[in-house]
């Protein structure tokens, strides 16, 4: 469990193609000594990837979640992004987006994110419930042995612990769950792979 101050985990929302404006994902994570790193773990050289492309993920995700579908991911213009990762996003609604960063060459997934932009009004509660449903579905995709109810409770715990935090992460097995709560500017939930060290003989 790690919590660290630093730059905002701004959602990947440069969505000119999707007619919305936002920022590129960034985050800091502390080391074991709580010294902040200069960049998000998935941006570090040699950071692991999920063993699938975004098209493969979307196909499998949509088959498992027909009531919470993801539209095709569209590439984002990331010429100012020095990481050289390929950025893409999928618009779910006016206040809800899915986004990703892909390894150059292989197209394998470095991070998967769901971002909700809270807009005050009569539809806010319904929009938040929809956002949580998508976040729960994303978690369950990578934790298939958990029931939807278990994933919903687990998501609630993570969002509670990460409330108001620029970056909050918990590691479970080979996964890193990330929460970035930027208040009225957006709430992002991300799932990322971690590199597992080989056990000593």
N, C-alpha and C positions, 0 to 999 in steps of 0.2 A: 504494500500500500504506500503510495507516494503522493505527496502534495507539494506543489512548489509555486512560488510567484514567478512572474516572467511575462513575456509578451503574450498577448491573447492568442488562444487557439481560434483564430478567425476562420469561419467556415469557408470552404471552397465554393465561393458564389460569384465568380466573375462570369455572369451568365448573359453575355450579350446575345448569344443565340437563343437564350430562353427569356430575353427581355427583362432581366433583373440584374441589379448591381450588388456587388459584395466584395469579399476579400479572399485571399489565398490562405489555406490552412497553415498555421504556425503554432508552435507550442514549445514550452520548456519543461523539462522533467529533471528532478533532482537526482543526484547520484546517491549512493548509500550514505554519504556524509552530508547529504542535503545541500550540496553545492550545485547550483543550477547549471545545466548544460546550455550551450549557446544555440542549440537547435533541437527540433523534435526528434525523438528516437528513430522514427521511420525515415527521416532524411539523412541519417548518418550513413557513411560508406559501409557497405556490406550488410545493411539492415535487411532482415528477411522479408519474404513475400509470401502471400497465400499462393498455393500451387494451382492457380486458375486465372483466366483472363476475366475482364469485366463482363464480356458477353456470356461466358460460361457461368459466372456467378449469377447474372440476371436471369438466365434461363432456368437454373436450378431454384433460385429464390422464388421466381414467379410461379413455378410448378408447385412449390410448397406453400405459397401464400397467395392464392388466386383472388382473395378479397382485398389484398394490400399490394397491388402490383407496382412495379417500377418500370417506367418508360425507358426507352433507349437513352443511354448516356451519351452526351454530346461533348466533344472536345472543347476545352477552354483555352483562349489565347493567353499563354503564360510566358510571353517573351521576357518579362521582367523577373521571372522566377529563375534564380541561379541554380536551383537543384537539378534542373534538366529532367525532372519527372514530367510525365504526361498527366495533365489534369482533365477531369471530365465531370459532368454533373447531369442530374436527371431531375426535372421539375415534377413534383408530385401535386402541389397546389400553389396558390399565391404566397403561402406562408411556410411551405414545407419543401425541402430539397434533399436529395441524396447526392453525395459527391465522392470522389475517389482520387487517388494519386497512383499512377502506374509506373512500373519499372521500364526505363527506355529499352527498346530492343525486344524484350520478351513480352511486354504488355501485362505482366503479372501484377497483382494488386498489393500495394504497400499499406493502404489504409482505406477503410470504408466509413463514411460519415452520414449521419442524418441530422439536418439542421432545421430547427423550428424558429421562425421569427414571430414573436408574440405581438399581435396588433390588438390593442384594447377595443372592445366592442362586444356586441351580443354573440358573436361567433367565436370569441376567444376560447371559451371552455371546450367547445366541440373541436376546435382546431388543436388544442393541447392534447385532448384525448386521442385524436388521430395521430398526432406526432408520437405519443407514447406507444401507440399500437405498432407503428412502424419501427420504433426503436426496439420494442420487445421482439418483434419478428426478426430483426437483424441479429439480436443476441441469440435467439433460439436457433437461427440458421447455423450458428457456429457452436451451439450447445444443445444438440438435438435430443440428448437424453433427459433434458429438463422439460417439464410440462409448461404450457403457456402460462399457467398461474405462477409457477416457480420463477419463470423468466420475468414476469411482470413485477413480482415482489423484489427480485434481484435488481431490476432496473430502478425501482423506487428507492431502494437502499443506496444505489450509486448516485442517483440524482440528488438525494437528500444530503449525502456526504459531500458532493461536489457543488452544492448550492452556493452561489456567489463566488465560486473559485474560478480563476482564470484557467487553471489546468489541474485536473484531479485524475489520477490513474490508479487502477488496481489490476494486478496480474493474476490470472487464473490459468494454471497449466501453461499451454502454449499461446495464450491469448492475453492481450492487454485491452481492458475496457477504459475508455477515456471520456470524461465529462468536461466540457468547457461552458461555463455559465456566464454569459456576458449581459445578463439582465434583459433589458428591452431591446438590445441589439442582437439577441439570438442565443439559443441553447443548442449545443452540438453534442451528440453522442457518437463515439467512434469505436470501431473494433479493429485491432491491429495484431499481426503475428509477432511473436518474440522469438529470439534465437535461444534454443535450449542448449545448455552446456552438457557435454558428455560426462556421465558419472565416472568417478575414478574406479579402476579395477580393484 
